[in-house]
Amino acid sequence: MSTQIPQPSQAAPDTTRIHNIGYRAYDGPRLGRAYARRSLFSQSLRGAYGLGRSAKSKVLPMLLFGVMCIPALIFVAVAVVTKQSKLSIEYTQYALYLQVVISIYLAAQAPQSVSRDLRFRTVPLYFSRPIERADYVLAKFGAMASALFILTATPLLILWIGSLLAKMDFAEQTKMFGQGLVSVALLSVLFGGIGLVLAALTPRRGFGVAAVIAVLTVSYGAVSTLMGIAFATDNTGAIQWLGLFSPMTLIDGVQSTFLGAPPGFPELGGPSTGVGVIYVLVVLALIAASYGILMRRYRKVGL
């Protein structure tokens, strides 16, 4: 029995078809790293106030923003009604008195900015292309510092406008307003770096919140207590050195030495000029260290 081999002419016809379903190469502009960095900065800054997120996410940051501004409105109203010649509070003292609100805001928003990316392992997606590790850190650092600056500078702006409505001296109020802006700008960068470092150490948001509150509030409470003990025992020389061990007292020492602010220390003069220079160096070192730690942290999690 023989098997017949089909000839080429008897083979089945070729039914292969190429279908054009519309795919084509992207030929638009390549926006690059700078655009990606700006987009991440904008998204992170908006997220710090709950913008672009659910209504529930807006409640706490907007509430804290209102709490920061209400005392300034009260001071302005009193100054206008009673025709005061100066405000009841210094521009440089405002953030010091409301540091608890600032700490709560930072504790809530720093983990929101970085912990979710760590928890859901989305960081490598950022680093795929074109954004790089330095872009991510700069965008997050800048957004957190900017969010804190908005929180702390807006009440100062209200105080300045109120002082003009109360017909206080324009030059004097503008000078003090500028000193206050420098103070809160330094505070925002320092606190933003510390908050992001603590939040980036763990993907669990709750741990990040607890760590930020502990570092900011416990350190300030401990340093203030030690300062009080040193003052009560006539060891006033140690007070200016104790201020180096808390972020808030660091800012207080810098502004009392170089910005003409009344010191919050339990003594009349605050840090000397030489010690004040050390305060500035410590603040700058902490900011640089925060950036370096974040860069090292995201070298590992970005893999």
C-alpha positions as CSV (number, residue, x, y, z in Angstrom):
1,M,0.0,0.0,0.0
2,S,1.5,3.3,-1.0
3,T,1.0,6.7,0.5
4,Q,0.4,9.6,-1.9
5,I,2.4,12.7,-1.2
6,P,0.5,15.8,-2.0
7,Q,2.2,18.0,-4.6
8,P,2.8,21.7,-3.9
9,S,0.0,22.6,-6.2
10,Q,-2.3,20.5,-4.0
11,A,-1.3,22.1,-0.7
12,A,-3.8,24.1,1.3
13,P,-3.8,27.8,0.4
14,D,-1.9,30.2,2.8
15,T,-4.5,32.1,4.9
16,T,-1.9,34.2,6.8
17,R,-3.0,37.9,7.2
18,I,-1.3,40.9,8.7
19,H,-3.8,43.2,10.4
20,N,-3.1,46.8,11.1
21,I,-4.7,47.4,14.6
22,G,-3.4,51.0,14.9
23,Y,-0.2,50.5,17.0
24,R,2.5,53.0,16.1
25,A,5.7,54.4,17.6
26,Y,5.5,57.5,19.8
27,D,6.9,60.5,17.9
28,G,5.9,63.3,20.3
29,P,8.3,65.3,22.6
30,R,10.5,63.5,25.1
31,L,10.0,65.5,28.3
32,G,12.8,63.8,30.2
33,R,13.9,63.8,33.9
34,A,13.2,67.4,34.7
35,Y,9.5,67.0,33.8
36,A,9.2,63.8,35.7
37,R,10.9,65.4,38.8
38,R,8.5,68.4,38.6
39,S,5.5,66.1,38.2
40,L,6.5,64.0,41.2
41,F,7.2,67.1,43.3
42,S,3.7,68.6,42.4
43,Q,1.9,65.3,43.1
44,S,3.7,64.9,46.4
45,L,3.0,68.5,47.5
46,R,-0.7,68.2,46.5
47,G,-0.9,64.9,48.4
48,A,0.5,66.5,51.6
49,Y,-2.8,68.5,51.8
50,G,-5.0,65.7,50.5
51,L,-5.5,67.3,47.1
52,G,-6.2,64.7,44.4
53,R,-7.0,62.1,47.1
54,S,-10.2,61.1,48.9
55,A,-12.2,63.5,51.0
56,K,-11.1,61.6,54.1
57,S,-7.5,62.3,53.3
58,K,-8.1,66.1,53.2
59,V,-9.6,66.3,56.7
60,L,-6.5,66.2,58.9
61,P,-4.1,68.4,56.9
62,M,-6.8,71.0,56.3
63,L,-7.8,70.9,59.9
64,L,-4.2,71.4,61.1
65,F,-3.8,74.2,58.5
66,G,-6.8,75.9,60.0
67,V,-5.5,75.5,63.6
68,M,-2.2,77.1,62.5
69,C,-4.0,80.1,61.1
70,I,-6.7,80.8,63.7
71,P,-4.4,82.2,66.4
72,A,-2.9,84.6,63.8
73,L,-6.4,85.8,62.9
74,I,-7.2,86.4,66.6
75,F,-4.0,88.3,67.1
76,V,-4.8,90.5,64.0
77,A,-8.4,91.1,65.1
78,V,-7.2,92.2,68.6
79,A,-4.6,94.5,67.1
80,V,-7.0,96.2,64.7
81,V,-9.8,96.6,67.3
82,T,-7.6,97.9,70.1
83,K,-5.3,99.9,67.7
84,Q,-2.1,98.3,69.1
85,S,1.3,99.7,68.1
86,K,2.8,96.2,67.8
87,L,1.5,92.6,67.6
88,S,1.1,90.5,70.7
89,I,3.5,87.9,69.3
90,E,6.8,88.0,67.4
91,Y,6.9,86.5,63.9
92,T,9.8,84.3,64.9
93,Q,7.9,82.9,68.0
94,Y,4.8,81.8,66.2
95,A,6.1,78.4,65.0
96,L,7.7,77.8,68.4
97,Y,4.4,78.2,70.2
98,L,2.5,76.0,67.7
99,Q,5.2,73.3,67.4
100,V,2.8,70.6,68.5
101,V,0.6,71.3,65.5
102,I,3.6,71.2,63.2
103,S,4.8,67.9,64.6
104,I,1.4,66.3,64.2
105,Y,1.2,67.5,60.6
106,L,4.7,66.2,59.8
107,A,4.0,62.9,61.6
108,A,0.8,62.4,59.5
109,Q,2.1,63.5,56.1
110,A,5.7,62.3,55.9
111,P,4.7,58.6,56.1
112,Q,2.0,59.3,53.5
113,S,4.6,60.7,51.2
114,V,7.0,57.7,51.2
115,S,5.6,54.8,53.2
116,R,3.0,53.8,50.6
117,D,5.6,53.6,47.9
118,L,7.7,51.3,50.1
119,R,4.7,49.2,51.2
120,F,3.3,48.5,47.7
121,R,6.8,48.2,46.2
122,T,6.2,50.9,43.6
123,V,9.6,52.6,44.0
124,P,11.4,50.5,41.3
125,L,8.7,51.6,38.9
126,Y,9.7,55.2,39.4
127,F,13.3,54.3,38.7
128,S,12.6,52.4,35.5
129,R,12.9,55.5,33.2
130,P,13.6,58.4,33.0
131,I,13.5,59.3,36.7
132,E,16.5,58.4,38.9
133,R,17.1,58.0,42.6
134,A,18.4,61.5,43.1
135,D,15.3,62.9,41.3
136,Y,12.9,60.9,43.6
137,V,14.7,62.0,46.8
138,L,14.8,65.7,45.7
139,A,11.2,65.7,44.7
140,K,10.0,64.2,47.9
141,F,12.3,66.3,50.1
142,G,11.3,69.5,48.3
143,A,7.6,68.7,48.4
144,M,7.7,67.9,52.2
145,A,9.7,71.1,52.9
146,S,7.4,73.2,50.7
147,A,4.3,71.7,52.4
148,L,5.7,72.7,55.9
149,F,6.7,76.1,54.6
150,I,3.1,76.7,53.4
151,L,1.8,75.5,56.8
152,T,4.2,77.8,58.8
153,A,4.5,80.8,56.5
154,T,0.8,81.4,55.9
155,P,0.1,82.5,59.5
156,L,3.0,84.9,59.3
157,L,1.5,86.4,56.2
158,I,-1.8,86.9,58.0
159,L,0.1,88.6,60.8
160,W,1.9,90.9,58.4
161,I,-1.3,91.9,56.5
162,G,-3.0,92.5,59.9
163,S,-0.2,94.7,61.1
164,L,-0.6,96.9,58.0
165,L,-4.4,97.1,58.5
166,A,-3.7,98.2,62.1
167,K,-1.4,100.9,60.6
168,M,1.8,99.7,62.3
169,D,5.2,100.8,61.0
170,F,5.6,99.3,57.5
171,A,9.4,99.0,57.5
172,E,9.6,97.5,60.9
173,Q,6.8,94.9,60.3
174,T,8.3,94.0,56.9
175,K,11.7,93.4,58.4
176,M,10.3,91.2,61.2
177,F,8.1,89.4,58.7
178,G,11.2,88.6,56.6
179,Q,13.1,87.3,59.6
180,G,10.1,85.1,60.4
181,L,10.1,83.7,56.8
182,V,13.8,82.9,57.1
183,S,13.2,81.1,60.4
184,V,10.3,78.9,59.1
185,A,12.1,78.2,55.9
186,L,15.0,76.7,57.8
187,L,12.6,74.9,60.1
188,S,10.7,73.5,57.1
189,V,13.8,72.0,55.4
190,L,15.2,70.6,58.7
191,F,11.9,69.1,59.9
192,G,11.0,67.8,56.4
193,G,14.3,66.0,56.1
194,I,14.0,64.4,59.6
195,G,10.4,63.4,59.0
196,L,11.1,61.7,55.6
197,V,14.1,59.8,57.0
198,L,12.1,58.4,59.9
199,A,9.2,57.6,57.6
200,A,11.4,55.9,55.0
201,L,12.9,53.5,57.5
202,T,9.7,51.4,57.5
203,P,6.9,50.7,55.1
204,R,4.4,50.7,57.9
205,R,2.7,54.1,58.2
206,G,1.9,53.7,61.9
207,F,5.5,53.1,62.9
208,G,6.5,56.1,60.9
209,V,3.9,58.3,62.6
210,A,5.1,57.2,66.0
211,A,8.8,57.7,65.2
212,V,8.3,61.3,64.0
213,I,6.2,62.3,67.0
214,A,8.7,60.6,69.4
215,V,11.8,62.3,67.9
216,L,10.3,65.7,67.7
217,T,8.2,65.9,70.9
218,V,10.2,63.7,73.2
219,S,13.5,65.3,72.3
220,Y,12.1,68.8,72.9
221,G,10.5,67.8,76.2
222,A,13.7,66.2,77.4
223,V,15.9,69.1,76.4
224,S,13.5,71.7,77.9
225,T,13.5,69.7,81.1
226,L,17.3,69.6,81.3
227,M,17.5,73.3,80.5
228,G,15.1,74.0,83.4
229,I,17.2,71.9,85.7
230,A,20.4,73.6,84.6
231,F,18.8,77.0,85.1
232,A,17.5,76.1,88.6
233,T,20.9,74.8,89.7
234,D,22.7,77.9,88.3
235,N,24.4,75.9,85.5
236,T,23.4,78.5,82.9
237,G,26.5,77.8,80.8
238,A,25.2,74.4,79.9
239,I,21.8,75.6,78.6
240,Q,23.1,76.8,75.3
241,W,24.8,73.5,74.6
242,L,21.7,71.5,75.5
243,G,19.8,73.2,72.8
244,L,21.9,71.3,70.2
245,F,20.0,68.1,70.9
246,S,16.5,69.0,69.8
247,P,15.3,70.1,66.3
248,M,13.1,72.9,67.7
249,T,15.7,74.3,70.1
250,L,18.2,74.3,67.3
251,I,15.9,76.6,65.2
252,D,15.2,78.6,68.4
253,G,18.9,79.1,69.0
254,V,19.6,80.1,65.3
255,Q,16.9,82.7,65.2
256,S,17.7,84.1,68.6
257,T,21.3,84.5,67.7
258,F,21.1,85.8,64.1
259,L,17.5,86.9,63.5
260,G,16.9,89.1,66.6
261,A,14.3,86.7,68.0
262,P,13.6,86.6,71.7
263,P,15.1,83.3,73.0
264,G,12.9,80.5,74.2
265,F,15.7,79.3,76.5
266,P,15.3,79.9,80.2
267,E,18.0,82.6,80.2
268,L,18.2,86.2,79.0
269,G,20.7,86.1,76.2
270,G,20.3,82.8,74.4
271,P,23.3,81.2,72.7
272,S,26.4,83.4,72.2
273,T,27.5,84.2,68.7
274,G,30.2,81.5,68.6
275,V,27.7,78.9,69.8
276,G,25.1,80.2,67.4
277,V,27.5,79.5,64.5
278,I,27.7,75.9,65.8
279,Y,23.9,75.8,65.8
280,V,23.9,76.8,62.2
281,L,26.5,74.2,61.3
282,V,24.5,71.5,63.1
283,V,21.3,72.4,61.3
284,L,23.1,72.3,57.9
285,A,24.8,69.0,58.9
286,L,21.4,67.5,59.8
287,I,19.9,68.6,56.5
288,A,22.8,67.1,54.5
289,A,22.7,63.9,56.6
290,S,19.0,63.6,56.0
291,Y,19.5,63.8,52.2
292,G,22.4,61.4,52.4
293,I,20.4,58.8,54.4
294,L,17.5,59.1,52.0
295,M,19.8,58.5,49.0
296,R,21.3,55.5,50.7
297,R,17.9,54.1,51.7
298,Y,16.6,54.4,48.1
299,R,19.7,52.8,46.7
300,K,18.5,49.6,48.3
301,V,14.7,49.7,47.9
302,G,15.1,50.8,44.3
303,L,16.6,47.5,43.2
